[in-house]
Amino acid sequence: MEVALSLQFEPVDGLTTAHIGLLWKKYRSQLPLIEEHPPLDPAFEKFDPPRPKQVEIRFGNKPPVPRVWFLSEAKTEVLQIQHDRFIHNWRKVGDGATYPRYEQIRDQFWGEAQAFARFLSEEKLGLLSINQCEITYVNHVGSETEEVDFGKAENLIANWQSLTETAFLPKPEEVSLNWRYRMPDDVGRLHVMVRPVWNEKEQRFWTMSLMARGRPAGEGLERAFEFFDLGREWIVRGFTDLTTESMHSQWERIDVSTK
């Protein structure tokens, strides 16, 4: 399982790898490991009719600042930073990791985001101008003792009806599904993806990702975290609507139930 909270903001052009090294000091006691990865592209929820993609050509001698990960010793906690993203991930690593409740992850990220905003101000790099928020839950569903049938999505998705073998087509070998839901007043969307996956032991699992993304209803971290709360509600209720009762039990829905 994985949970991620992401703040996307207007690019901080003055942010360099040297600044990120200084920033690490604020988190190093809890996140002592560090990695570098390619930066993520910006992502926005847009509600206008789709337009052809424009080819963007950039000139300049300055190389892109990498996306830097600060990690806990167990690598279950990850803080990702780049010139326009600030992301907190919790991910299950190994059998011993215990999933923390949403409130715990939210509170931790609130403190991390406040420290980041103060750092930008102290280093005279500008204010944190947030333009999109994302909250994502990723679940892996399967069994280590029984083989998952990738052609039977009805075991996972409520009210799903597969083609039978009496039709011309046989039972599908595997099924992948996508949904996209518009949230009220166009504040954002809920994206749902279901994919068949194999783990490192060559065992079959379903992975279900639910991600709410949109623009906060105002400036500042408070409005951004209000969107996280709304997005989390949509994820929990969307999961309940889409999945079977057996999946509710397997994924322990009570642990993320809304209040």
N, C-alpha and C positions, 0 to 999 in steps of 0.2 A: 504494500500500500504506500501511496505517496500523497502528501498534501503540500500545496504551494500557494503562497500569497505574493503577488507581484505588483509593484508600483512602476509604471512607465511615466516618464516626465520629459519635458523639453530638454534637448541635449545640453549637457554642461561641457561646453567646448574646451574650457580650461582644465578639465580633469585629466590628469596624467597618471601613468603607472607609479610615479613617485608619490603623488597624493594618495593613491590607493594603498601604498606601503605605509604611509603615515596613518591612514584610517584603520589599518589592520590592528594597530596598537589598542584601539578601543574595544576590539572584540577578541583579541588573541587569547585571553585567559580561558574563554569558553570555546573558541574556534581556533585551535593551534595549528591546523594544517592548511595548506594553500595549494591551489591549482590554477592554471590558466586555460581558457577555452575561447573559441571564436565568438565574437559578439553576436547577439540576437538582432534580427531585423525588427523595426517598429511594427506594431500590430494595432489596428484601430477597428472598432465596430462602426461601419458606415451604413446608412439607410437610404442613400440615393441609388438610382439605377446603376448597375455595374458599367464601368467604362473600360475600354482597352487599356492594358498596362502600358505605361510610358517608360521608355528606356532612359535611365538616368546615367549620366556620365559625370564623374567627379575628377577634378584635377587638384593636385597638391602633393607636397612632398612628405607630409606628416602621416606616418603609419597609423592605422586604427588602434585605439587602446583596447586590449583584450578584455574579455569578460573574466573577472577573477572570482574564484570560489574560495571562501573561508569555510573550513570544515571542522566538525568536532572529531575527537579521537576515534569514536565509533563510526564516523562518517554518516550518521543518521541525520545530523543537522547540517544544513548548507546555507550559507549566505552568499548570494551572487550579486556582483556589482559591475556595471559598465557605465558608459557616459550618459545613458538614458534609461537605465533599469536598476531596480533594487528589489531583490527577490529573496524570500525565505522559503526553504524546502525542509520538510520532514519526510524521510523515506525509511522504509523498513529494510534493514540490512541484517541478514542472518535470522536465526530463529528466536533470539533473545530480546529483540527490540520490542518495546511496548508502545502502542500508539497513544500519543497524548491527545487529550480532548481539544476541540477547536479553540475554546477559551484560552487554554494554555499557550497554544501556538500564536494566537492573536495578540495576547499580552506581550509575549516575547518579541514579536515583530514590531509592535508599537514602540517599545523601548529602543530597538535597533534603528527604526526609521527616524525617531526623534534625535538620536545620536548622529545619524547621517546628516540630517538637516542642519544641526548645529555645526557640524564639521564644515559643510559647504559655506556657511556664514562666516565661521572663524577664518577660513582660508580665502575669504573674499571671492568665492567662485559663483556666488549668486544664490537665489532662492530655489526651493524645490517646487517646480511648477508641474503638477501632476496632470496628465492628459488621459490616462487609461489605467484601470485597475483590473486585475485578474485573480480569481480564486479557483483552484483546480484540485479535484480529488481523483486519484487513479487507484482502482481496485483490481486485484488479480483474483480470479475465481476459478477454482478447480479442485482436484483431489490428487493426493500422492498415491492413492491406492486404486482409483478407478480412472480409466482413460476418458477424457472429455471428447464428446462427439462434436466437431466443429460444424457439422451440417444441421444440428438441432438447436437452433437459437431459441426455440420455445421453452427449453429448460432454463433459460436465462431471462428472456423478455416476456412480459405478461401479454396475453392475447395475440401472440405471434403464431401464425399458422404456416407451416412449411408445406412445400409441394410434396405430394405422396408419390411413391414409386409406381402407382397405377397411371399417372400421367406420362406424357412422352418423355419428359426429362426425368432422370433418376434423382434420388435424394442428393442435394448439393454436397460437394466435398467439404466446403467451408463457406461461412457467411460472415460478411463485414457490414456494419450498419453505421449510419450517420443521421443525426437529427440536429436541427437548429431551431431555437425558439426565440421569438422577439419578446423582450420584457416590457411591461407597461410604460407608456410615455417615451418609448425608445431610449431608455436609460442604458440598455445593453442587450446582450443575447446570452442564452444558455446553449452551449455546444455539447453534444453527447456523441461519443464514438465508442463502438464495440469492435474489438479486433481479436482474432485468434493468435496466440503466441506460443512459442516453445521456450521453456526455461533451460538453464545450463545442464540440467539432468535429462534433457530431451523429453520432458513431460509436457503435456498439453494443458494450457490454461486459457481462459478468456481474460482479456483486459478491458475494463470499462472506464472511460475517462469522461468526467463531467466538469466543464469549465464555464464559469460565468465571467464575462468581460464587458466593461463599459466605462463611461466617463462619470466621475463623481459629480454630485449635484452641488458643486461649489469648490472654493479654494481651500487648501490646507489638508493636513493629515486627518482631521476629524471627519471631514466629508468622505475622504477615501476609505476610511475604516467603516463608515456607514455603508458604503457600497459592498465591502467585504461581507458584512452581516447579511445584507440583502441577497448577495450572490450565494452565500452559504445556504440560506433558506431555500432558494430556487434549486440548488443542487440536491438537498435532502428530499424535498418534496418531488422533484423530478425523478430522482432515483426510486422513490416509493411508487410513483405512477407507472414507471416503465418496467420494473423488474417483478419477478414472481415472488410469491410468499416464501418459497424455499431459499431464494437469494437474500431476502430480508433477514432470515435467520442466520444464514451463513456469513453475511457481512456485518452482523450485529448492529442493525440499524438503530437500536436504542442508544448506542454510544454517541451517535451524531444527531439525535432527534432534536427538533426545535422546541424551544420553551414556550 
